Amino acid sequence: MQAKPHPCSESSDSCTPATTPQLILLCTALIMIAVGYGGVTSSSLAFGADQLKHFQNNASKIESYFSWSYATSSFSAIVGSVGLVYLQENYGWRIGYGVLVALVLFAVLTFFSGSVWYLRLNPTKNLVNGLFKVMVASYRNRNIKLFSGDTELEYHSKGSTLSHPSGKLRFLNKACIIQDPERDLNGEGTAVNPWKLCTVDQVEELKSLIKIMPIWITRIVMSLNTCQGSFAVLQATSLDRHIGSKFQLPAGSVSSFALVFIVAWIILYDRILLPLASRIRGKTVHFSTKSRMGCGVFISFLSMAAMATMEGIRRAVAINEGYENNPDGVLHMSILWVLPQYALMGFAEGLNAISQNEFYISELPKSMSSIASSLYMLSMAIASLLSSFLMTTINNLTNRGGKESWISSNINKGHYDYLHWVLAGLSITNFLFFLAFSKAYGPLKDEKFEAQGTAEDGKA
């Protein structure tokens, strides 16, 4: 059996459709890629952070680790979007995928070669199951009356690092209140029914997850801006993609501009700005996580405004040159015109994406490291789904009455500039929400520790 359909006939437009076994093979491969990628992305960042837990000045080490981890990923994406696209266009898909297989095999062997030096933490519980238990237990114990300053309540702290729950989201505290020790606890001091009585740590884990959700949502909205890959290809196809006299950038590689600026920003920030600031202040300096997240959200608005402006200019040039009905026509306009919009997008991602991952890892309990490192990719996945919904909605609203849709397949007749002004409006609204959520969140854990350290130094 052949793994792929027969090639299409050059003499006609007919193609042999894929058979059921061929489709099953393809879908199985895609599922395996998704599972493998999900497994790596959900644990690699947390695993790397675990290796740094015993270092002094941990916050600075973690910040640098996240920066260079993201820089490495971005550099790999540049190689993929330029080098592999070039191989596939000039030597075929078989060579392109063969190179990928070899690289993945090399990565696996490299990872396992260092296994003797890794710090490995053994899993102690099913975290997701514990979160559901807290929700169920707090609902089942909803009739318990809570009073502020109540010190007579007994909490289930067996096996917990905390003896009392925090005062925020107090309705969840009902999940860890012991009403009758003889009925609720067994001889070992653990809960008879863990779906009605949870530990203090379990309650605080759910509280931590709920607390970061508003800021996490701002990342979803920001990720909508990076889900416009098809537009980037359409726009690049209409521009002169020659860089120099010999090299022509593939249209599918135009997104690599943003990746280049991400890597450039990380090098500038980690190797120049931070050391310079530390030298000026005479101590190790790292800019606050929330400040970097907020700057990233605001710059994402600027990138959408720049993209809308650039597309308006490109569309006007296309119409003036007589290409309104010819979306395949190449304008007398260089691909370098798109550099400002991708520079802003790269800086926004470099600021926000890294600090978001750092925020999740540092703010959630250590037991939730895998969930923390999964939240960024989860926001990207949700943004992709929302982007499809947004595009469908805009298309349905703008093509009424026989009008040309804003997101027409003919980029010169459509109005992708209007689309990006909509995204710019969403982005500035998202920034305002971020400011409100950030203020409501209060100081981060690292900021609290620094404040305590400063107070102790002052007393000394």
N, C-alpha and C positions, 0 to 999 in steps of 0.2 A: 504493500500500500504506500502511495506517495503521501508525504506529509503536507503537501500544498497542491492547489489546483494546477492544471496545465496552463501555461502562459496564454494570454489572449492572442487571437489571430490578428496579424498586422493587416490582412486584406479585408477584414470586416470588424464591426464593432462588437461582435458576440464574444462572450467569455464563458468558460466553463465554471459553473458555480462550485463552491466548496461542498464536499460531501459531509455527512453527519460526523463520521469519525475524525475528519480533518478539523471541523469546528470544535469538537470535543477536545482534541489535542491542543488547539489554540487557546480555548477557554481555560483548560487545565494549567497551561503555561502561565497565562495572565494571573490566575488565582494564586499560583505558587509565587509569582513575583510580588503580588500584593501582600501575601502573608509574610514572605521573607523581608520585604521592605518595612512592613509594619512592625515586625519583631525587632529589627535593627534600630529603627528610629525611636521606638518606645523605650529602649533600654540603653542605647549607646551613650547618650549624654549623661544619664544618671550613673552609669557604670564608670565613666571617666571621672565624674565629680567625686565618686567614692574613693578614687585613688588619691585624691588631694585632701581628704578629710583631716589628716594628721599634720598638715603643714601649718606653720604659724602664718599670720596675716592671710587667713583663709579667704576672706572676701576678695582681696586683690588677685589671689591665685585663681579663684573661680571665675572672676570677670575675664581674666586673660585667657583661661581655658575655653570659655564659651566663645570668645572672639575668634580665637584661632581655629576652633572646631568649625565655626561657621565659615571662616575664610577658606578652610580646606574643602568644605562642601561646595562653596561657590566656585573655587578654582576647578574642582572636578566637573562642575556643571558647564564651565567655560570650555573645557576640553571636550565634553560630550556634545555641546551645542555647536562647536566649530569643527573640531577634529573628526569626530565620528560622523557628523553630517557630511563633511567633505569625503570621507571614505565611502559612505553609503551612496553618495551621488556619483562618484567616479569609479568605484570598484564593486558596487552592488551591496545588497542587504546581507548576503552571506558573510562577506568579509567584515562588515560592520558589527554584526552580532557575534561573530567569532572572536573579534577583539574584546568585546564585552565579556564573553565567557572566560577568556584568559585572564582578564583583569579581576573578575570576581573570584576566580580560583586563587589568584595571587593574594588577594585581600584576605581570604579565609586562611590560607597557610601562614600569612604574616601575623594574623590575629592569634592563632593558636600557638605560634612559636614563642610568644611572650607570656603564655598562660602561667608559667611557674612563678612569675613575679607579680601577678595580679592580686590585689586585695579583693577577696570575694566574701560577700555577706550572704549568709543563708536566709532564705525566706522563712518567715515565722507564722504568717497567717494569710488568709484570703481577704485582701483588702476590700475589693468591690463588694464581696458578700457582707463584710462588716458594715459598710456604708448603708446597704439596704436594711440591715438589722436595726441600725439606729433609727431610720425613718419609720420602720414598722413599730419598734418599741416606743418611740415618742408618741405615735398615734394611739397605740393601745393604752398608754399611760396618760392620755390627754386630760383625764379628770383630776390628776394630781394638782393641788393648788400650790403655786409658787409665790413667795413673798420676798421682796427685796431685803437683803440683810439677814435672811433666814440661816442660822447656824446650826439648827437642830437636825437638818436633813443628813442622812447617811448616803454616801455615794459608793458605787461599786468600783473600787480602785485596785482590785487584785490583778497583778501583772501589768499595771499601768505605771507610767513614769510620773503622772499627775495624780494628785489626791482629790482635787476639786475642779469642776469645770469652770470655764470663764463665764462672765456675766453677759456676754453677747449671745444673741439667738437663744435666749433662755428656755424657750419652749422645747428645744432639743435636750436640755438637761434632764427632762423627765425620763429619758431613756436609760439613765444611769442611776436613778434614785432607788435605793433599797427600801421597800415599804415594810416588808416582814422578813428579817434575816433567816428565820427558820424555814419559811416557805420559799424564799427566792434563791437561797444559796445552798449548795451541797456541802459535804464534809470538808472538801478542799478549799472552800471559800469562793468557788466559781459559780456562775449563774446556772440555775437548774434549767431555765428556758432562755437561751441567748437571743431569742426573738422578742423577749419582753424586758430583759435586763442586759444592758451593754456596759462596757467599761468606760471610764472617763476618757481614756485615749481615743476610743472609737468615736465618741461624741465630738471630741475636739478635731479629729481628722475630717469629719463631715463639715464642721463649722469652717475649717480652713478652706475647704474646697468651695463652699458657698461664698465665702468672703472674697475670693479672687475672681469669681465669675463676671462681675461687671467690667473689670479691666480686661479680662479675657475676651469679652464680647467686642470690645473696641478693636481687638486684633482681627476678629472675623471681618468687621467692616473694612478695615484697612486692607485685608487680603483680597477683597473684591477688586482692588486696583491692579493686582498682579495676575488676575485671572483673565486678562484680555489678550491672550497669546495669538488668537486667530487674527485680531485686528493688527497686531504688530507685523505679522507676515504679509497681510494685504497691503499695509502701508509701505513696507520695505520693498515689495514687488514693484510698486509704482515709482520708486526712486532710483536714481543712478547709484548702484551699489559698488562701483569701482573705488577701491582705496589704493591709490597709486596707479601705475600704468598697467600692471599685470594681474593684481589680485582683485577678485570680485567676491564680496561677502555673500554667502548663501542667504536667501531671504529668511530661512528658518533659524538662522544664527543671530539675528538682530538683537534678540533678548540678551545675548552675551555682553552687550554694552553695559547693562545694569549690573551684571555679575562682576565685570571688571571694576566698576566703581565701588561695589561692595568690598572687594578685596583691597582696593586702594584706600578706602576709608578705614578699614580695620588696621592696615599697616600704619597709616597716619596717626590714628588714635592710640594704638597700643605702643608704638615705637617712638613717636615724636611728642604728641600732646600730653600723654600721661607722664612720661619721664620729665618733660619740661615743667609741668605743673608741680610735680613732686620736688624737683630741684628748687623751684621758686619758694615753695612753702616749707621746705626742709623736712618733709615727712612724706610717706607714701600716700598718694592721692588717687581716689577713683570717684568719678562722677556718679551721682546717685542713680539708681536703677530707674526710678520714676521720671527723673529729668530726661534721661535718654529715651525712654519710651515716649514721653510727650513730644520731644523734638522730632522723633520719627513719625508720629502721627501727623504733626503739623507739616512736615516736609512732604509727606505723601499727598497732602492737599495741594501743595505747590507743584508737585510733579503732574497731577491731573490737570491743573490749570495750564501748565506748560504744554502738556500733550494736546489739550483742546485748542490752544492757540496755534500750535504747530500744524495740527490737522486742518484748521481753518485756512491757514496760509497755503498748505499743500493742495487743498481742494480748489482754491481760487486759481492757483497756477495751472492745475489740470484743466479747468474750464477755459482759461485764457489760451492754452495751447491746443484746444480742440479735442481733448480726450474725455469729454463728459460721457460719451457713450462707448468709450473704449477703456475699460478698467485695466487691460493688459498693457496699455501704453506706458512707456518709461519717460518720465518727465526730465527736463533739464534742471534737475534739483538733486543735490548730493545727499547721500544717506547720512552724512555728518550733521545735517540739520536736526536729526533726532537725538544727538548727543545730550543737549541740556535736559530733556525730559527723562532720559535714562540715567543721567548723572544724579538728578534729584531722587529718582526712584531707588537707585542704588544706595544713596546716603540714608534715605528713609528706612530701607530694609536693614542696612548695617546697624543703624541705631536701635530700631524697634525690635527686630527679630531676636537679636542677641540678648538684649535686656529683658525681653519677655521670657525667654528660656531661663535666664538667671533669676528672674522674679519668681517663677513657678518653683524652681528647685530650692531657693532660699526660704520662701514663705511657707511652703507646705512641709509637714513633718517628714523626717528622713524615711519613714516607712512608706511614704507615698511618692518616692523618687521616680518610679516608673510611670505613674500617672502624670507627674509633673512634666516629664520629658515627652509625654505623648500629647499634651495639650496644644502645643504649637502646630503640630501636623494635623490634629483634629480641627483646629480653626481653619487651616487651609482647605481641608476636605469639605467642611460646611460652607466655606466661602465659594468653592467651586460649584456646589449645588445651588446656592443662592444666586450666583452669577448667571447660571442657566435660566433660573426663574426670572431674574431681572431682565435679561436679554429678550426672553419670550414676551414678557409684559410690555416692554418698550416697543418691540416689533408689532405687537397686536394693537397698541395704542396709536402708533404713528403711521401705519399703512391703511388706515380707514379711508373709505371714500376713494379708493384707487390711488392714493398718494404713494410716493416712494418712501419706503421705510427708512428710518435713520440708520439702521444696520443692514442696509441692502448689500447683496453680494457685489454690486457695482459700487465700489468705494467712492467713485467720483460723483455718483448721483445721490448716495446716502448722506447722512449728516453725523458722522462719527465724532465730529467736533462737539455737537450738542450732547451726544452720549457722555463724552468726557467732562462736559460742564456739569451734567447731572452727578457724575462720580465725584467731581470736585465739591459740589454742594453737600453730598453725603459725607465727604472727608472732613470738611470744616465743621459740620454738625458733630461728627464723631470726635473731633478734637475737643469741642466744648463739653461733650459728655465725659471724655477722659479727664478733663480738669476737675469736673464735679466728682467723679468716681475716685480720683486720686486723693482729693481732699477728704472725702468721706472715709477712705481706707485708713488714713492715719499713717504714722511712721512705720517703716519696715523694720524687720527684726534686726538687721545690721545697723540701722540708724539708732535703734534703742540701745544696742550694745555700745556703740560709739559714744552715745550721750552718757551712759553709765560710766564708761571709762574716763570721759572728760571730767565728770563730777568727782570721781574718786581721785583723779590727779589733782583736782582743785583742792580737795580736802587735805591731800598729802602736802 
